[in-house]
């Protein structure tokens, strides 16, 4: 049971980190809805953002 709580806390911490970063960098116009997104959705959005940044740099 303790492992489940640790995993759940780790997932929530990662989600909150990604939400802060996405909002800070104005990545999506749906920033009000980010709390409803899954971790997978947030990770995909973050990866897409990082990829766009790399393409812009060269």
N, CA, C and O atoms as CSV, one atom per row, in Angstrom:
chain,resi,resn,atom,element,x,y,z
A,1,UNK,N,N,0.823,-1.192,0.000
A,1,UNK,CA,C,0.000,0.000,0.000
A,1,UNK,C,C,0.865,1.253,0.000
A,1,UNK,O,O,0.523,2.235,-0.659
A,2,UNK,N,N,1.953,1.236,0.711
A,2,UNK,CA,C,2.837,2.388,0.770
A,2,UNK,C,C,3.454,2.690,-0.588
A,2,UNK,O,O,3.656,3.855,-0.933
A,3,UNK,N,N,3.753,1.656,-1.358
A,3,UNK,CA,C,4.317,1.857,-2.692
A,3,UNK,C,C,3.332,2.560,-3.612
A,3,UNK,O,O,3.719,3.393,-4.431
A,4,UNK,N,N,2.065,2.221,-3.473
A,4,UNK,CA,C,1.035,2.858,-4.299
A,4,UNK,C,C,0.987,4.345,-3.998
A,4,UNK,O,O,0.893,5.163,-4.913
A,5,UNK,N,N,1.051,4.700,-2.724
A,5,UNK,CA,C,1.037,6.106,-2.336
A,5,UNK,C,C,2.263,6.833,-2.864
A,5,UNK,O,O,2.159,7.974,-3.313
A,6,UNK,N,N,3.417,6.190,-2.816
A,6,UNK,CA,C,4.630,6.801,-3.340
A,6,UNK,C,C,4.535,7.022,-4.838
A,6,UNK,O,O,4.929,8.071,-5.348
A,7,UNK,N,N,4.016,6.036,-5.533
A,7,UNK,CA,C,3.846,6.158,-6.975
A,7,UNK,C,C,2.847,7.258,-7.309
A,7,UNK,O,O,3.092,8.076,-8.196
A,8,UNK,N,N,1.739,7.279,-6.610
A,8,UNK,CA,C,0.725,8.306,-6.834
A,8,UNK,C,C,1.300,9.697,-6.569
A,8,UNK,O,O,1.032,10.635,-7.321
A,9,UNK,N,N,2.084,9.831,-5.508
A,9,UNK,CA,C,2.699,11.118,-5.184
A,9,UNK,C,C,3.709,11.521,-6.257
A,9,UNK,O,O,3.785,12.689,-6.636
A,10,UNK,N,N,4.481,10.555,-6.743
A,10,UNK,CA,C,5.461,10.844,-7.797
A,10,UNK,C,C,4.759,11.304,-9.075
A,10,UNK,O,O,5.214,12.244,-9.726
A,11,UNK,N,N,3.667,10.657,-9.433
A,11,UNK,CA,C,2.906,11.040,-10.620
A,11,UNK,C,C,2.351,12.444,-10.447
A,11,UNK,O,O,2.462,13.266,-11.357
A,12,UNK,N,N,1.755,12.733,-9.295
A,12,UNK,CA,C,1.195,14.064,-9.044
A,12,UNK,C,C,2.273,15.137,-9.042
A,12,UNK,O,O,2.056,16.233,-9.560
A,13,UNK,N,N,3.432,14.837,-8.466
A,13,UNK,CA,C,4.537,15.802,-8.476
A,13,UNK,C,C,5.001,16.088,-9.899
A,13,UNK,O,O,5.256,17.241,-10.248
A,14,UNK,N,N,5.112,15.062,-10.712
A,14,UNK,CA,C,5.529,15.243,-12.102
A,14,UNK,C,C,4.484,16.047,-12.875
A,14,UNK,O,O,4.830,16.928,-13.661
A,15,UNK,N,N,3.218,15.744,-12.652
A,15,UNK,CA,C,2.157,16.482,-13.319
A,15,UNK,C,C,2.214,17.959,-12.946
A,15,UNK,O,O,2.105,18.821,-13.818
A,16,UNK,N,N,2.381,18.259,-11.669
A,16,UNK,CA,C,2.430,19.650,-11.230
A,16,UNK,C,C,3.638,20.372,-11.805
A,16,UNK,O,O,3.543,21.541,-12.179
A,17,UNK,N,N,4.779,19.681,-11.879
A,17,UNK,CA,C,5.970,20.269,-12.483
A,17,UNK,C,C,5.718,20.624,-13.949
A,17,UNK,O,O,6.026,21.732,-14.387
A,18,UNK,N,N,5.163,19.684,-14.695
A,18,UNK,CA,C,4.899,19.919,-16.120
A,18,UNK,C,C,3.873,21.025,-16.322
A,18,UNK,O,O,4.012,21.847,-17.228
A,19,UNK,N,N,2.857,21.050,-15.493
A,19,UNK,CA,C,1.849,22.110,-15.603
A,19,UNK,C,C,2.495,23.467,-15.372
A,19,UNK,O,O,2.233,24.408,-16.121
A,20,UNK,N,N,3.338,23.584,-14.347
A,20,UNK,CA,C,4.030,24.858,-14.090
A,20,UNK,C,C,4.893,25.266,-15.269
A,20,UNK,O,O,4.882,26.426,-15.681
A,21,UNK,N,N,5.641,24.315,-15.812
A,21,UNK,CA,C,6.526,24.630,-16.933
A,21,UNK,C,C,5.743,25.007,-18.188
A,21,UNK,O,O,6.112,25.949,-18.890
A,22,UNK,N,N,4.689,24.293,-18.468
A,22,UNK,CA,C,3.876,24.599,-19.651
A,22,UNK,C,C,3.239,25.978,-19.523
A,22,UNK,O,O,3.211,26.745,-20.485
A,23,UNK,N,N,2.734,26.287,-18.346
A,23,UNK,CA,C,2.131,27.609,-18.133
A,23,UNK,C,C,3.185,28.707,-18.190
A,23,UNK,O,O,2.960,29.762,-18.783
A,24,UNK,N,N,4.322,28.458,-17.577
A,24,UNK,CA,C,5.389,29.456,-17.539
A,24,UNK,C,C,5.868,29.806,-18.941
A,24,UNK,O,O,6.219,30.955,-19.209
A,25,UNK,N,N,5.884,28.832,-19.827
A,25,UNK,CA,C,6.377,29.030,-21.184
A,25,UNK,C,C,5.253,29.272,-22.192
A,25,UNK,O,O,5.485,29.274,-23.401
A,26,UNK,N,N,4.043,29.475,-21.692
A,26,UNK,CA,C,2.889,29.768,-22.556
A,26,UNK,C,C,2.778,28.771,-23.710
A,26,UNK,O,O,2.580,29.158,-24.861
A,27,UNK,N,N,2.906,27.495,-23.390
A,27,UNK,CA,C,2.945,26.453,-24.407
A,27,UNK,C,C,1.578,26.209,-25.030
A,27,UNK,O,O,1.481,25.977,-26.235
A,28,UNK,N,N,0.547,26.257,-24.244
A,28,UNK,CA,C,-0.777,25.933,-24.761
A,28,UNK,C,C,-1.791,26.990,-24.347
A,28,UNK,O,O,-1.667,27.599,-23.284
A,29,UNK,N,N,-2.770,27.198,-25.170
A,29,UNK,CA,C,-3.827,28.155,-24.862
A,29,UNK,C,C,-4.826,27.567,-23.874
A,29,UNK,O,O,-5.673,28.285,-23.342
A,30,UNK,N,N,-4.731,26.272,-23.629
A,30,UNK,CA,C,-5.660,25.573,-22.738
A,30,UNK,C,C,-5.091,25.461,-21.323
A,30,UNK,O,O,-5.360,24.480,-20.630
A,31,UNK,N,N,-4.320,26.437,-20.893
A,31,UNK,CA,C,-3.633,26.317,-19.605
A,31,UNK,C,C,-4.583,26.159,-18.426
A,31,UNK,O,O,-4.205,25.587,-17.403
A,32,UNK,N,N,-5.805,26.655,-18.553
A,32,UNK,CA,C,-6.779,26.487,-17.469
A,32,UNK,C,C,-7.198,25.037,-17.318
A,32,UNK,O,O,-7.644,24.629,-16.245
A,33,UNK,N,N,-7.064,24.261,-18.367
A,33,UNK,CA,C,-7.516,22.871,-18.360
A,33,UNK,C,C,-6.400,21.869,-18.100
A,33,UNK,O,O,-6.653,20.665,-18.076
A,34,UNK,N,N,-5.190,22.331,-17.908
A,34,UNK,CA,C,-4.060,21.415,-17.763
A,34,UNK,C,C,-4.215,20.479,-16.567
A,34,UNK,O,O,-3.742,19.343,-16.616
A,35,UNK,N,N,-4.860,20.923,-15.510
A,35,UNK,CA,C,-5.044,20.061,-14.346
A,35,UNK,C,C,-5.883,18.833,-14.664
A,35,UNK,O,O,-5.815,17.831,-13.952
A,36,UNK,N,N,-6.662,18.903,-15.716
A,36,UNK,CA,C,-7.519,17.780,-16.103
A,36,UNK,C,C,-6.790,16.801,-17.026
A,36,UNK,O,O,-7.277,15.692,-17.247
A,37,UNK,N,N,-5.655,17.184,-17.557
A,37,UNK,CA,C,-4.917,16.331,-18.483
A,37,UNK,C,C,-4.255,15.183,-17.730
A,37,UNK,O,O,-3.953,15.284,-16.541
A,38,UNK,N,N,-4.037,14.089,-18.457
A,38,UNK,CA,C,-3.303,12.959,-17.882
A,38,UNK,C,C,-1.816,13.263,-17.918
A,38,UNK,O,O,-1.369,14.179,-18.608
A,39,UNK,N,N,-1.065,12.486,-17.170
A,39,UNK,CA,C,0.383,12.645,-17.185
A,39,UNK,C,C,0.922,12.415,-18.596
A,39,UNK,O,O,1.825,13.124,-19.039
A,40,UNK,N,N,0.378,11.440,-19.293
A,40,UNK,CA,C,0.818,11.166,-20.669
A,40,UNK,C,C,0.571,12.357,-21.581
A,40,UNK,O,O,1.422,12.703,-22.401
A,41,UNK,N,N,-0.592,12.986,-21.441
A,41,UNK,CA,C,-0.895,14.171,-22.252
A,41,UNK,C,C,0.086,15.294,-21.959
A,41,UNK,O,O,0.576,15.952,-22.876
A,42,UNK,N,N,0.370,15.510,-20.696
A,42,UNK,CA,C,1.301,16.567,-20.301
A,42,UNK,C,C,2.710,16.281,-20.824
A,42,UNK,O,O,3.386,17.170,-21.340
A,43,UNK,N,N,3.138,15.025,-20.682
A,43,UNK,CA,C,4.465,14.641,-21.171
A,43,UNK,C,C,4.569,14.851,-22.678
A,43,UNK,O,O,5.581,15.353,-23.168
A,44,UNK,N,N,3.531,14.472,-23.407
A,44,UNK,CA,C,3.542,14.642,-24.862
A,44,UNK,C,C,3.595,16.114,-25.245
A,44,UNK,O,O,4.328,16.494,-26.159
A,45,UNK,N,N,2.837,16.930,-24.562
A,45,UNK,CA,C,2.841,18.365,-24.843
A,45,UNK,C,C,4.218,18.966,-24.556
A,45,UNK,O,O,4.707,19.804,-25.314
A,46,UNK,N,N,4.839,18.531,-23.452
A,46,UNK,CA,C,6.167,19.019,-23.090
A,46,UNK,C,C,7.208,18.588,-24.128
A,46,UNK,O,O,8.058,19.384,-24.527
A,47,UNK,N,N,7.138,17.340,-24.557
A,47,UNK,CA,C,8.078,16.849,-25.574
A,47,UNK,C,C,7.908,17.618,-26.884
A,47,UNK,O,O,8.895,17.970,-27.531
A,48,UNK,N,N,6.671,17.875,-27.271
A,48,UNK,CA,C,6.422,18.646,-28.491
A,48,UNK,C,C,6.980,20.062,-28.363
A,48,UNK,O,O,7.560,20.593,-29.310
A,49,UNK,N,N,6.806,20.662,-27.208
A,49,UNK,CA,C,7.339,22.006,-26.964
A,49,UNK,C,C,8.862,22.010,-27.071
A,49,UNK,O,O,9.437,22.872,-27.735
A,50,UNK,N,N,9.510,21.054,-26.423
A,50,UNK,CA,C,10.978,20.983,-26.463
A,50,UNK,C,C,11.471,20.756,-27.893
A,50,UNK,O,O,12.490,21.316,-28.296
A,51,UNK,N,N,10.755,19.946,-28.647
A,51,UNK,CA,C,11.129,19.677,-30.035
A,51,UNK,C,C,11.017,20.951,-30.868
A,51,UNK,O,O,11.897,21.238,-31.679
A,52,UNK,N,N,9.942,21.716,-30.676
A,52,UNK,CA,C,9.782,22.985,-31.396
A,52,UNK,C,C,10.906,23.953,-31.035
A,52,UNK,O,O,11.415,24.663,-31.902
A,53,UNK,N,N,11.289,23.984,-29.775
A,53,UNK,CA,C,12.384,24.858,-29.341
A,53,UNK,C,C,13.685,24.481,-30.035
A,53,UNK,O,O,14.420,25.358,-30.487
A,54,UNK,N,N,13.974,23.201,-30.123
A,54,UNK,CA,C,15.195,22.735,-30.774
A,54,UNK,C,C,15.187,23.074,-32.258
A,54,UNK,O,O,16.222,23.436,-32.816
A,55,UNK,N,N,14.034,22.961,-32.899
A,55,UNK,CA,C,13.929,23.274,-34.328
A,55,UNK,C,C,14.136,24.771,-34.568
A,55,UNK,O,O,14.730,25.157,-35.575
A,56,UNK,N,N,13.655,25.608,-33.659
A,56,UNK,CA,C,13.816,27.048,-33.797
A,56,UNK,C,C,15.272,27.470,-33.623
A,56,UNK,O,O,15.744,28.404,-34.271
A,57,UNK,N,N,15.973,26.769,-32.738
A,57,UNK,CA,C,17.381,27.096,-32.486
A,57,UNK,C,C,18.250,26.694,-33.660
A,57,UNK,O,O,19.206,27.385,-34.012
A,58,UNK,N,N,17.909,25.583,-34.250
A,58,UNK,CA,C,18.658,25.191,-35.421
A,58,UNK,C,C,19.123,23.828,-35.347
A,58,UNK,O,O,19.778,23.347,-36.272
